[in-house]
Structure formats: C-alpha cells, structure tokens
Amino acid sequence: MEEIMGVRDLLAGAKIDLRRLLSAWRTIVFSRQTDEYSVQDRWHPGSPGAKLAFWAWSILGVVLIGVVYPFAALGFWTRYVGRQIDRIVAGLGVLVIIAAMAVLWGGLTALAWDRLPTTGFRAVLAASVVATASVGLSWVFARYGSRRLTLVFAYPFAVAAIFVPPVTAALFSPTIGAGLLSESELFAEWLLNNVVIGGLSTTIRQQFELAGLAFIGMWFGFAVPVGWALALLVSLANLIRPRTRRNPQQ
C-alpha cells in the first residue's frame, strides 16, 4: 500500500511540474489573464490566427517538455540521493565517514597483506588511497565551496571515487589488469573510432599512449563529464522544482 501511495505522489508531483512548465512556456509568447476568482491562469486568444499560433506554440512546448522532463526526473533522483548522503554525513560527521572508509579499505589492505602476493597488496592499497582521497575532496568542495565549486568539482570527485579505484588496483595486479585494462583499451579504441571527430582522433593516437597512469587519467577524464552531467541534471531539477529551504532556527 505504501508503494502505491509513493507512486501516486510521484505522479501527482510530475503532473504539477508539467502544468507549471507548460504555463511558463506559454507566457513566453502569450500574455495570460488571471481570473480574480480563480487560481488558474487562462489564455484567451482573440482571432483565429492567434488561436492557431497559441495551440501550435503549446504543442511545441509539450514536445520540448516531454523531452526535457525525464532528465529533470533523473536530476530529482540524483538530488535525493545527494540529500540522503549529506544527512548521513551531517549526522555522523565527515571525519567519521572518512575514518570508516579508511578502516574498511585498511582492513582490505591488511587482508591483502596476509593473503595476497605483493602485487595484490599494492593494488588494494592504491585503490584505498584513491577512494578515500576522492570521497574526502568531494565532501570538501560540496561543504565549503560555492554552488559553482560544488557543481564543477564535488560531483566529478564523487564519480571518480567510483571509477578510479578499480583501475588503480588493476595497475598493480596483473590478474585484475588482464580484464579491466584490456576492456579499457577496447573502450578507448571504440571512442576514438566512433565518437571523436575530425583529426582529433589521430592527434590523440600520436600524442598519447594508453599505458600505466594514462589509464587513471582516462577514467578520471570520464568521471569529470559524468560528474558535470549529474550536476547539470541537479541544476535542472532545482530550476523546475526548487528545493524548500528549512528554517535555520529549526
């Protein structure tokens, strides 16, 4: 029953958003007339030509909103996850979170020291350092930076905390590297052949060699646009449905 109510709430919120967006879209070109006894905005195009233009503009708005709103919905979800993480960090304290990560990765490192060869131990140790540092930097930019710094740096470092540690471990472990690094090479090759346009692909092939630390640079480079994309989605969500500010005294 709670799941059904949750779905209904989501649909109701989406319906309100879509109506508000369509209303804002219409007011770009057409002036609205507000009834004194009604909370709804009403448009009254006069001539047949004005009516045709009004409905054509409305249909265009419906199409554009239909394309944009799913991205806003993803932004709502990203913002919600960020809020939950922020609440956990605020409740426990960032030092506790970073210490917990350090203990977790430290335990894995100690286990690797006892059971894995030297290469395996180095792989886990390197991954632990990268993961802990990325999480710490992400929190610092999100907590003490402006909104712009949060969008530019916090989100990319948060994504880097997911992308980079496995690749870092692969550099120190031939077993991990045999699968992960080879797949990274295939992925980079596909990007150069299908995504990169013009002579940039040739320039990248001539100037850069995908080996060693270049793998880390490659995946951190992926983390940056992915983080920015998530930040833009959250910004779009804030634009469509601004966050409610709490009373500081509460």
Secondary structure, 3 states (H helix, E strand, C coil): CHHHHHHHHHHHHHHHHHHHHHHHHHHHHCCCEECCCCCCEECCCCCHHHHHHHHHHHHHHHHHHHHHHHHHHHHHHHHHHHHHHHHHHHHHCHHHHHHHHHHHHHHHHHHHHHHCCHHHHHHHHHHHHHHHHHHHHHHHHHHHCCHHHHHHHHHHHHHHHHHHHHHHHHHHCHHHHHHHHHHHHHHHHHHHHHCCCCCHHHHHHHHCCCCCHHHHHHHHHHHHHHHHHHHHHHHHHHHHCCCCCCCCCC
